[in-house]
């Protein structure tokens, strides 16, 4: 089947890391979810939801470090549940309206008969329409939390015609999500002139497509400002960022990571991108970002994060190491610098208290000379740092700026509560 082949191809690319990062994995995941909705034959909403969950779990297992995959799957499930719940509510309103119309018609017939029996019937004013109030935000959130609504939406006792009625709205909702992913960078960049003023000095690190577009948008206003870029060792992605900004006519200066604290006193704002935003408002950002955040807090410098709404992850970081990725230590401790080297794939020494993490390699190098013994060099190379929410001043998303304390409201708006704790979509179970 064409859909099964599409799933297998995307899964293989994720396992081989041919696709990595938010901008590569999120659109492909959304397009695959759309294909599942279009090509899957389902007679009830529960069948569609189960199919989406199964495909999503397979993608998460293929690349558990890409948290945006689970986010996109949850967004699509939220779209499905909203459409189903909306149709169920509409059917209930139509049923209630038909009953009310029948009662009103019966009452009007009786009143007409009584009026015909009198000689001079008085003029009757038309009865006002029944007063209705729009549901409050509290009631909407409370109704979304009720388990009976989740059960009703999942089981969805809908007729075959009703299933066809909601299929196209679901596809339209997923198409809107794909469009949101396509315009996300532009929508964030358009807010840049509101946050960067003339003659300010901005510090950034690593390489982020969103931050790069954010800074280039300010440059188009011909507003003079300066960008200092940390080189972000050992990947040295900062050098590429500095080169791209210089080509755009921005005054960019490349510094080493060790010089960040010394230069922080003359920085006006720190602006970085992120890998994911956790449910508590914390970040998974490029390695080295935590030290920059601490330096910014020490010097009272605003720490601003550019992130799209699909990067919000409704999972609390109970253990930040569960969401991290340990890269090859070769970039930190080169082979030729260690002499005779052997890889110890066993457990850490007893004082470490836990077995070797996935991807962590302990190097045991033999010293030359009699009686020198053997020493162990542990050189982990994490891909990300966890930054707690208290170090973050502002989030700039594609729908506007927000504070870390408001993240929970955004999660309630874009995700369904019954999809947050799905074990099959929890990357910690797949790692």
C-alpha positions in Angstrom: 0.0 0.0 0.0 1.3 3.5 -0.9 0.6 4.8 2.6 2.6 2.0 4.3 5.5 2.7 1.9 5.3 6.4 2.8 5.4 5.5 6.5 8.3 3.1 6.0 10.4 5.6 4.0 9.9 8.4 6.6 10.7 6.0 9.5 13.9 4.9 7.8 15.1 8.4 7.2 14.4 9.3 10.8 16.4 6.3 12.0 19.3 7.2 9.8 19.1 10.8 10.8 18.8 11.9 7.2 16.0 14.1 8.6 16.8 16.0 11.8 15.8 19.2 13.4 12.4 20.9 13.7 12.4 22.4 10.2 12.9 19.1 8.5 10.9 16.6 10.7 7.8 18.7 11.6 6.5 19.4 8.0 7.2 15.8 7.0 5.3 14.5 10.0 2.3 16.8 9.4 2.2 15.7 5.7 2.3 12.0 6.7 -0.5 12.6 9.2 -2.6 14.2 6.5 -2.0 11.1 4.3 -3.2 8.9 7.1 -6.4 10.9 7.4 -7.0 10.9 3.6 -6.1 7.2 2.8 -7.3 5.4 6.0 -10.7 3.8 5.8 -12.4 4.5 9.1 -16.0 4.0 10.2 -15.8 5.6 13.6 -13.6 8.4 15.0 -12.0 5.8 17.4 -10.5 4.0 14.4 -9.0 7.1 13.0 -7.5 8.1 16.4 -6.1 4.7 16.9 -4.5 4.7 13.5 -3.0 8.2 14.0 -1.6 7.1 17.4 -0.1 4.0 16.0 1.7 5.8 13.2 2.8 8.6 15.5 4.2 6.0 18.0 6.2 4.4 15.2 7.7 7.8 14.2 8.5 8.7 17.8 10.3 5.4 18.3 12.3 6.0 15.1 13.6 9.4 16.4 12.8 9.9 20.1 15.2 12.8 20.3 13.0 14.8 17.9 10.3 16.0 20.3 8.5 18.0 17.6 7.3 14.7 16.0 5.2 13.9 19.0 4.0 17.5 19.1 2.7 17.4 15.6 1.0 14.1 16.2 -0.7 15.5 19.3 -1.8 18.6 17.3 -3.4 16.5 14.6 -5.2 14.4 17.3 -6.4 17.6 18.8 -7.8 18.7 15.4 -9.6 15.4 15.0 -11.1 15.6 18.5 -12.2 19.2 18.0 -14.0 18.3 14.8 -15.6 15.3 16.2 -16.7 17.1 19.4 -18.0 20.0 17.3 -20.1 17.7 15.1 -21.5 15.9 18.2 -22.4 19.2 19.8 -24.1 20.3 16.6 -26.2 17.1 16.4 -27.2 17.6 20.0 -28.2 21.2 19.3 -30.2 20.1 16.3 -32.0 17.4 18.3 -32.8 19.9 21.1 -34.0 22.5 18.5 -36.3 20.0 16.8 -37.8 19.1 20.2 -38.2 22.8 21.1 -39.8 23.6 17.7 -42.3 20.8 18.2 -43.3 22.0 21.6 -43.6 25.6 20.4 -45.7 24.5 17.4 -48.0 22.6 19.7 -48.4 25.5 22.1 -49.0 28.0 19.2 -51.7 25.7 17.8 -53.6 25.6 21.1 -53.3 29.4 21.6 -54.6 30.0 18.0 -57.7 27.8 18.7 -58.4 29.7 21.9 -58.0 33.0 20.2 -60.4 32.0 17.4 -63.1 31.4 20.0 -63.1 35.1 21.1 -64.8 37.9 19.2 -61.9 40.4 19.2 -58.5 38.8 19.8 -56.0 41.2 21.2 -52.8 41.8 19.3 -50.0 39.6 20.5 -46.4 40.7 20.5 -44.0 38.2 19.0 -42.2 36.1 21.6 -38.5 37.0 21.8 -36.0 34.3 20.9 -34.7 32.3 23.8 -31.8 34.0 25.4 -28.5 32.2 25.1 -25.1 33.1 26.4 -21.7 32.2 24.9 -19.7 29.7 27.0 -17.1 31.3 29.1 -13.4 30.4 28.9 -13.6 28.7 32.3 -16.5 26.5 31.1 -14.6 25.7 27.8 -11.5 24.6 29.7 -13.6 22.7 32.3 -15.5 20.9 29.6 -12.3 20.0 27.9 -11.0 18.4 31.1 -14.1 16.2 31.6 -13.3 12.5 30.9 -16.9 11.9 29.6 -16.2 14.4 26.8 -13.0 12.6 25.9 -14.9 9.3 25.8 -17.6 10.7 23.7 -15.2 12.3 21.2 -13.2 9.1 20.9 -16.1 6.7 20.6 -18.1 9.2 18.6 -21.4 7.5 17.9 -21.7 9.0 14.4 -23.5 7.8 11.3 -21.7 7.0 8.1 -22.8 10.3 6.5 -21.5 12.2 9.5 -18.1 10.6 9.2 -17.8 11.9 5.6 -19.0 15.3 6.8 -16.0 15.7 9.3 -13.3 14.1 7.1 -12.8 17.2 4.9 -12.8 19.6 7.9 -10.1 17.4 9.5 -8.0 17.5 6.3 -8.5 21.3 6.2 -7.3 21.6 9.8 -4.2 19.6 9.0 -3.6 21.8 5.9 -3.8 24.8 8.2 -1.2 23.2 10.5 1.1 22.6 7.5 0.7 26.3 6.4 1.5 27.4 9.9 4.7 25.4 9.8 5.5 27.0 6.4 5.0 30.6 7.6 6.3 30.2 11.1 9.7 31.7 10.5 8.3 34.7 8.7 5.7 35.3 11.4 8.3 35.3 14.2 10.7 37.5 12.2 8.1 40.1 11.5 8.1 40.9 15.3 11.8 41.7 15.3 11.6 45.5 15.0 9.5 45.6 18.2 12.3 44.0 20.2 15.6 45.2 18.7 16.2 48.9 18.8 18.9 51.1 17.4 22.5 50.7 18.5 21.7 47.6 20.6 24.2 44.8 21.0 22.7 41.3 20.7 24.3 38.0 21.7 23.3 34.7 20.2 24.9 31.3 19.9 24.6 28.3 17.6 22.7 28.2 14.4 19.0 28.8 14.3 17.0 29.6 11.1 14.4 31.5 13.2 17.0 33.7 14.9 18.8 34.3 11.7 15.6 35.5 10.0 14.7 37.5 13.1 18.0 39.5 12.9 17.9 39.9 9.2 14.4 41.4 9.4 15.8 44.2 11.7 18.6 44.7 9.2 16.1 45.5 6.5 14.9 48.5 8.5 18.4 49.9 8.2 18.5 50.2 12.0 22.1 50.0 13.2 22.8 47.3 15.7 25.6 44.7 16.4 25.5 41.0 16.9 28.0 39.0 18.9 28.0 35.3 18.1 29.5 32.6 20.4 31.2 29.9 18.4 29.3 27.1 20.2 32.1 24.6 20.5 32.5 21.7 19.6 30.1 22.1 16.7 31.3 25.7 15.9 27.9 26.4 14.3 28.3 30.0 15.5 30.9 30.6 12.9 28.5 29.8 10.1 25.9 32.1 11.7 28.3 34.9 11.9 29.3 34.5 8.3 25.6 34.5 7.2 24.8 37.6 9.2 27.8 39.4 7.8 26.8 38.6 4.2 23.4 40.2 5.1 25.2 43.4 6.0 24.9 43.0 9.8 27.9 43.8 11.9 28.7 40.4 13.5 31.6 39.5 15.8 32.6 35.9 16.5 33.8 35.1 20.0 34.7 32.0 21.9 32.3 30.5 24.5 34.8 31.3 27.3 34.5 35.1 26.5 30.7 35.2 26.9 30.7 36.1 30.6 33.3 38.8 30.1 31.3 40.5 27.3 27.9 40.1 28.9 28.2 43.5 30.7 27.9 45.3 27.3 25.1 43.1 25.9 21.6 44.5 25.7 19.7 41.3 24.9 20.4 37.6 24.4 18.4 36.0 21.6 18.6 32.3 20.9 16.6 29.5 19.2 15.6 26.3 20.9 15.2 22.6 20.2 12.0 22.3 22.3 10.0 24.2 25.0 9.0 21.9 27.9 5.7 22.0 29.8 7.2 23.9 32.7 8.5 26.7 30.4 12.0 25.4 30.4 14.1 24.8 27.3 16.1 22.2 25.5 18.6 24.5 23.8 22.0 24.0 22.1 24.8 22.9 24.5 26.3 25.9 26.1 23.1 27.9 26.3 22.7 27.2 30.1 26.0 29.0 30.8 24.9 31.9 28.7 21.6 32.1 30.5 23.3 32.1 33.9 25.7 34.9 32.7 22.7 36.9 31.5 20.9 36.5 34.8 24.0 37.6 36.7 24.3 40.8 34.6 20.5 41.3 34.5 20.4 41.0 30.7 17.0 39.9 29.1 17.2 36.3 27.8 14.8 36.0 24.8 13.9 32.8 23.1 12.4 32.5 19.6 10.3 29.4 19.2 7.3 28.3 17.2 4.1 27.0 18.8 4.7 23.5 17.4 7.9 23.4 19.4 5.9 23.4 22.7 6.1 20.0 24.2 3.4 19.0 26.8 5.9 16.9 28.8 7.5 17.9 32.1 11.3 17.3 32.2 11.4 15.0 35.3 15.0 14.1 34.2 16.5 16.4 31.6 19.0 13.6 30.6 16.1 11.6 29.3 15.5 14.1 26.5 19.2 14.7 25.7 21.3 13.2 23.0 24.9 12.3 23.7 27.0 12.8 20.5 30.3 11.2 19.6 33.1 12.3 22.0 35.5 12.5 19.0 34.8 16.3 18.7 35.8 16.7 22.4 38.6 14.2 22.8 40.2 13.3 19.5 41.5 9.8 19.0 45.0 10.9 18.1 45.2 12.9 21.3 44.6 9.9 23.5 47.2 7.4 22.3 46.2 3.8 22.7 42.5 3.9 23.3 39.9 1.3 23.9 36.2 1.7 24.3 34.7 0.4 27.5 31.1 -0.5 26.7 30.4 -1.7 30.2 29.1 0.2 33.3 30.6 3.3 34.8 32.7 2.9 38.0 30.8 2.3 41.2 31.1 5.9 42.3 29.1 7.0 39.2 26.1 5.1 40.6 24.4 4.2 37.3 25.2 2.2 34.1 26.5 3.8 31.0 24.0 6.0 29.2 23.1 5.5 25.6 25.8 7.1 23.5 28.2 7.7 26.4 31.7 6.3 25.9 34.4 5.9 28.4 37.9 6.0 27.1 40.5 3.9 28.9 43.9 4.9 27.7 47.1 3.0 28.8 50.0 5.1 30.0 53.4 4.1 28.7 55.9 2.9 31.1 56.0 0.1 33.6 53.6 0.3 36.5 51.8 3.3 35.1 48.5 1.5 35.3 45.3 2.4 33.4 43.3 5.6 33.7 39.8 6.4 32.4 38.8 9.5 30.6 35.1 10.1 30.4 34.2 12.6 27.7 30.4 13.1 27.3 29.3 15.4 24.5 25.6 16.4 25.1 23.7 18.0 22.2 21.4 20.1 24.4 21.3 22.0 27.7 18.2 22.2 29.8 17.4 25.8 30.8 15.0 26.3 33.7 12.1 28.8 33.2 13.3 31.2 35.8 16.2 32.1 33.6 14.0 33.0 30.6 12.7 36.6 30.2 10.5 36.2 27.1 9.3 33.8 24.5 8.6 35.1 21.0 6.3 32.7 19.1 4.5 32.9 15.8 1.4 34.2 17.6 3.2 36.8 19.7 5.3 37.2 22.8 4.6 35.3 26.0 6.1 34.5 29.4 7.3 31.2 30.6 4.5 31.2 33.2 1.9 31.3 30.4 3.1 28.2 28.6 0.5 26.0 30.3 -2.3 28.1 28.8 -0.9 27.6 25.3 -0.6 23.9 25.9 -4.2 23.7 26.9 -5.2 25.6 23.8 -3.3 23.5 21.2 -3.3 20.0 22.8 -6.0 17.8 24.1 -5.5 16.6 27.7 -6.2 13.0 26.8 -3.3 13.0 24.4 -0.6 14.5 26.6 0.1 11.4 28.7 0.0 8.8 25.9 2.7 6.3 26.7 3.2 5.5 23.1 4.0 9.1 22.3 6.3 9.6 25.3 9.9 9.7 24.0 11.3 8.6 27.4 9.8 5.2 26.8 11.4 4.9 23.4 14.9 5.9 24.4 
